[in-house]
């Protein structure tokens, strides 16, 4: 089988699927979102496996986003692939020698920078999406695109705050995915919301435990 034939076969498989409750479910959408769910569950546990699994999910969801004409979401998967490499590198460094990943809240300066990137990036991306017509829902698509980048960057730096960004992204992602006919993605966004709440709780507890073990006051604790 030639490279071109293999590429066509892969795309045909990705776009194929099955019917569930009268809705067409693409295999790539299903398996990509299973990988995405596994990514979040692994992130809650602060496991290095979160990064290779997230890369697999990005590849699958890229294919299904192209088929659904959600080019903003497809570009998001390309961006994910780049951020995954960075995050993988950061977590490997943070756990070198068997050390536990040092999770922490963002500083005030980091929060301002993350919020600025989220707002400014969303406006810029939405205007670009509108001008090019690559998305039928440019503003929510832009917010998900930029919010996902900000959240993944925060995750790469082991900042507890990245979970809050994911929660807001999930609240926008559910209706957008359902209106696009990506029912699996819509359901998964809802599950993401629950996992993000669990992640905030667990990472905050772990940060406080590490600070207590080191005899330090946890960041954000009252004086």
N, C-alpha and C positions, 0 to 999 in steps of 0.2 A: 504493500500500500504506500503510495507516494505521500509526501508531506501535505500537499493540497487535498488529497482524498481523505487523509486522516483529519484535517481541519474541518472539512465538510461533515464527515461522520460525527465528529465531536459536537459541532453546532446542532446537527439534526437531533442528536441525543439530548442535548441541553434544552432544546425548545419543545421536545416531545414530553409527554406526561400521561396523566389520567384524569378522569372526571370524578369529582367528589361533590355531592349535593348540587349537581348541575353546573359546577364551576370547573374550568380546566386548570389543573395544577401541574406546573412544569417541574420536571425532575430537578433541573438546576436550581429552581426556586426552593424546592423542598430541601434538597441536600445542602445547598448553600446556607439556608437558614438554620438547619440543624448544626452546621459547623459554627455559625454565628452564635447560637445558643450555647454551644460547648465553649466558645471563646469567653463569653461572659461568665459562665460558671467557673472556668479555670482562672479568670481574672479575680473573682471573689477569693479564690484560694491562693492567689498570688503565685501561680504556677507559670514557669517559662513556656510550657506547652501552649499557652494562650496565643502566642505569636505565630507559630507555624499553622495552627488550626485556623486562625483568623486569615492568614494568607490563602489557604484553601477556599474558605468561604468567599473571599473577595473575588477569586477567579470565577467561581460558579455564579455568583450574583452579577458579575460583569456581563456574562453571557445572557442571563435572563433579562437584565435591564435593557440591553440593546434590543432584544426581541419585543419588549413592552414599550419601546420608544421613550424610555426615561434616560435620556443621555446625561442629565445631571447626576443621576444615581450611578450610571456607568462610570462617569468620571470620578465619582466618589470612590469606587472600588479601585481605580488606578492609584488614586491618592492614598488609599488604605495600604496598598502594596508597598509604597514608599515609606509610609509612617511605620508599618510593621517592621521593616528592616531597622529603622531607628530605635523603635521601642525594644526590639529584641536585643539590640546592642546595649541599650541602657540597662535593661534588667539583668543581662549577663554580667555586666560590670558591677551592678549593685549586689549581686549574690555571689560574687567571686569568693572562692575559698569556703563555700558552704554557708555563707552568711544569709540571714533572712532579709528579704526585700524591705528596706526602710520606708514604709509608707508614712505620709504626713499630710496635714492640711496645707493648702497654698498660702503663701504670705499675702499681705495686703497688696503689694506691688504686683505679684503674679496674678492675683484675681483681677486687678484693673487691666492688665495686659490681655488676659484671656477674654474678659468681657469686651474689651475694645476690638479684639480680633474677631469675636463672634458677631458683633453688631456691624462693624465696618466691612468684614468679609461677606456677610449676608447681603448687604446693600449692593456691594460691587458685583457679587455673583448673580444676584437677581437681575440687575440691569443688563449684565452680559447675556443671561438666559433670555431676557425679553428681546434684546436687540437681535440675537441670532435665531430665536425661535426654536431652540433645541429642547425646550421643555414646555409642556402644556400648563404647568403650574409653577411658574418661575420663582415666586417668593417662598412658598413652603419647600420647594425642591432645593432652593439656594440655602435656606436655613438648615435643612438636613445635611446638605453637602458640607457647609462650613462648620456646623455644630459637631458633626461626626469627626471632622479634622481636629477641632479644638479638644474634643473629648479624648480622642486617641492620643494626641500630644500630651494632654494631662496625665493619661494613663501611663505613657512611656516614662514620665517623670515621677510616677508613683504618688500622684497628688490625689488625695481623697475627693477633692472637689470635682474630679472628672465624672464621678457618678451623678452629680447634680445636673451636669450638662447633658448626659445621656437621658436622664428622666425627661427633660424638656424636649429633646429630640424625639423621644418615643411618643410623646403626646401629639406631636405634629405628624410623625410617621404613620401612625395607625390609620387615620382617615385618608391620607394621601395614598397609601398602599392599597386600601380597599377600593378607592375610586379608580385606581389603575388596573384593577382586576387581579392584583397579586395578593390573594387571600391568605396564603401561607405567610407572606411577609407581614401582613396586617396583624395576624394572630401572634407572630413572633415578636413584633414590636410591643404588644401587650405583655408578653412574658418578660421581655427585656425590662419593662418598667418595674416589675416585681423583683427581678434579680438585681436591678440597680439599687432598690431600697435595701435589699439584703446586703449588697456590697458596701453601701455607706455605713451600715451598722457594724459589719465585721471589720472593715478597714479602720474605722474609728476606734473600736475596741482594741484592735491590734496595736495601733499607734499609742494608745494610752498604756497598754501593757508594756510595750518596749520602753516608753519614757519612764514608767515606774521602775522597771528593772534597772535602768541606768541612773535612777535617782534624780530624774529631771521632771519639771512640770510639763504636762502635755501642752502642745501649742493650741491656743484657743481656750484653754481652761481659765476659769475666773481666778483672779488674784486673791 
